[in-house]
Amino acid sequence: MDTTFGVALLDLDRFKEVNDTLGHYVGDELLREAGRRLKETVRAVDTVARLGGDEYVLLIHDMNPENIPVIAKKILACLDKPFHWQNQSIDISASLGVSLYPAQCSDASGLLRCADIAMYIAKRSGKSYALYTPELDRTNCNDLSLKSELREAIQSDQLSLDYQPQIEHRSKCVVGLEALVRWNHPQRGFLKPDQFIPLAEDSGLIGPLTLWVLKTALNQMLILQQQGYDLTMAVNLSARDLQDTALPGSIQALLAESGVAPQRLILEITESAVMTNTSDALAILTELDRMGVMIAIDDFGTGYSSLAYLKRLPVDKLKIDKSFVMDMENNDNDAVIVRSTIDLAHNLGLKVIAEGVETHAAWDTLTILGCDSSQGYLMSKPIPADKLETWLRKSAWSSASTTALYTS
């Protein structure tokens, strides 16, 4: 009789946060409880083992591609129910990668390797689980090659920044820029940020990449200041950046080197980035706030949107996600979210910036609702550095002209 089974590799998301905030004793209890739940979920004939850290491996008999979705969802669902310690509720999710014997791999090490690749893809894609396929292997090899090339790109200045203007509603004038990283790969051509930022995060290159972006953006700010422009500069931070306790010191050194005032630098973070490791993130953001750097919550409304965390964070601005802005003229729910976000921010003493403004109607609506500033294709697409000064000199958005609204 033929034997078929699947190997499912699982690791707990945000487990490090539990260890950091509640201590290793609580982390150990959570691991034991996760193991108990997993054993109760599978059959007696199946096997559950902890590989180490927050990783578990499950050997599931008679697993095939058709029943993987049901089995994977059942396994993941057992971890959805909050864990309780004393009076505290702890939410934990997981990522799952699956490989099959003998269809895909014929030995233990191969099965684990393939399941690990599938789990990596599940994490990157934002899905809870993935089945290994040979295409994933090619993707993995391609990613490894791209990671090596990204390291070289950072060191040899293959990257560049485009700058998208941010326009104040009251004056209809440009008041700031957002720096957006680009990579024109010598062989692969133009790569979008979502094609290499996740690789930078996975490979430990996000720190050097972030510092390169900050250094380049601040140097551009210095040039603009010397030309008489008084603008802010927004730079995005990733979740991994908010785990780097050396980041505030690095930013302070870059500010001192450039001569740009801390108040002119805006660091944009997402809600989910803060929640990835709240204790480290809060300490880092508090230190940056003490330095005078401005903090903005990016893509507000798409993540946790926890008012409790918003109250604790040293935030200066909320940035409304473009998914709400672009459809608010046709979707009443989006319009309510935009209006409520503006009111909430102003009640908390925060400024609001909207992204994704592409129509005059959207601009007018945001003006009526009291939005402080906006960015989007209506005013300008991201501008390469060598064309930025020309745009600032010639665009109607650079003056208080009453015709600015209808000029891009």
C-alpha angles and dihedrals in degrees: 000000000000117000118218127174143151131234115216118193114198135180131183118247118227093008091135088060090058091050093047098046104032102024137250094282091063090043090054091050090050091052091051092049091048089052091050092050093048092050091050091050099054128059125266090253091058125081132228121191135166112232095193138287108020095329125114130183122207125195108206119190122222093014117159136166092266097058098036095094092054094044094044093049091048091052093047093044092061088065095047094080107090119256115232127216117176102314095333126104116213121197116206130177130183144210121226133200123188133200127178134225125246098355095066109012134016103197138050098250092048092050092051093046092051092045089050091053090049091049090051090053091048090054093046094048094047091240122131096231143009137190118228116249129172088250088064089057090055089047090051092050090047090051092050090052092046091050090056091048091048091056089054091045092056093047096045099041097247088144126084139189129234119197126217115202120235114212127207113228096213097054099022086226132128110259102167150004134227116218113223120188121228133186120203098192114208093228106016097046126217112002122197118228092250088061095060110015092076089049090051090052094047095047099045092251095114091089095056090040093052092048090049090052092047094048093047094045093048091049088052089050091054091052091050092047090053088052090054101259117138104199140141124240122218121203126182122235124201129222089257091055089059090060093056107095090189092062098092091052092048092050091047090054092049091049091050091048093050097039091227114145113247090235090064092060119082118191113204118209132173124234091240091053090058092047093052090076111358100181096053093039093052093048092049094046092047090053091048089049090053088054090056097250114146120238125208129186106227125210090013113196097029098081135041095315089197110176089199091061092040089057092051098045121087093237127164102177142026118212115207112223116246091234088073097039098049095055103031093104090060102029119063092197092056090048090052091049091051093047092045093048092052092048092046093050094048092048088054092048094252132135121236130220124184124207130201098044105164105151138054089235091058091048092049093048093050090048091053091047091054100250109170100216142347143198131201147112092292089071101026144323116235109294126219114241094248091057098040099089091049091052092048090050098046107028118103087224087071092067135047090252114152088223092060094099092063098044126078 
